[in-house]
Amino acid sequence: MPVFALSEDLLFPPPELAEDDGLLAIGGDLSRERILKAYTMGIFPWYMEEHPILWWSPDPRLVLFPDEFIISRSMRQTINRNIFDITLDRAFVDVMKNCANAKRKDGNGTWINDDMLEAYTGLYEAGYAHSVESWSNGQLVGGLYGVALGGAFFGESMFALRPNASKAALAALVKMLIEWGFMFIDCQVVTQHLKSLGAREISRRDFKVLLERALKLPVQPGKWP
């Protein structure tokens, strides 16, 4: 199938027309309106610095349902010992920068370039993007960030400077999403690490149905308390 070139309007091709690897479209911009439109269709931007903007809709999709989150015994002990102080939306930009600097096992560079940092900081300031931070002795040692729409949280990236720091942030996020009635965390790309935490693969078709249900829940932009 062809890769579609986006124009100045906010139209995206149907996600089911994506390539086998999930690549759907190229070009466009990272405006707030375009990114939010993409998420409502199950599409997200992901590209390297030297490439144009690439838009993806993989099949299968990795999803974590909050009530299926797996907490190991050692992780539960870490949480019970209150080793980390957990906060929300306190250090969004720092979380993104740490995610950008995190070493990746595949050795490739980060997709969190300056344009992505600016775009998602704008989403954060508008109340759509959020961060969860793990602190130790006043130092930021782990965290994650993503976008929340309706009953869906679209996870973007996480980092850890101390063992279990990112898992503690994720565990806190899962607990809060259950309390707030969220339906799922979109993990986007399949990784064994996230699968070990309870995430599972579903088809693009099932994800579309799930997303449509989640987006019917109230959208409440704003900083998380």
CORBEL-V274765 format. One line per field, one symbol per residue. psi: psi as a letter, one per 20 degrees, with the letter a starting at -180 (. if undefined). burial: b if it has 24 or more other C-alpha atoms within 12 Angstrom, else e. A space follows every 10 residues. Layout:
psi = ???
burial = ???
This chain:
psi = qqpqpqahrj pqrphijqrh iipgrqbbak qgggghgghi jkqqqoqrgi qrpppqnqor pppophijpp orghhhhggh ilhqpprpkh lgghgghhhh ippqhiirrq imahgggggh hhhghijhqq qpqpqokjpo irarrapppc kppopgrrrp iqpjghhggg ggggghhghi kqhrpoieqp qhghhijiqq pqqhghhggg ghghiiqppn qrpp.
burial = eebbeeeeee ebbbbbbbee ebbbbbbbbb bbebbbbbbb bbbbbbbeee eebbbbbbbb bbbbbbbebb beeebeeebe eeebbbbbbb bbbbbbbbbb ebeeeeeeeb bbbeebbebb bbbbbebbbb bbbbbeeeeb bbbbbbbbbb bbbbbbbbbb beebbbbbbb bbbbbbbeee ebbbbbbbbb eeebeebbbb bbebeebbeb beebbeeeee eeebe
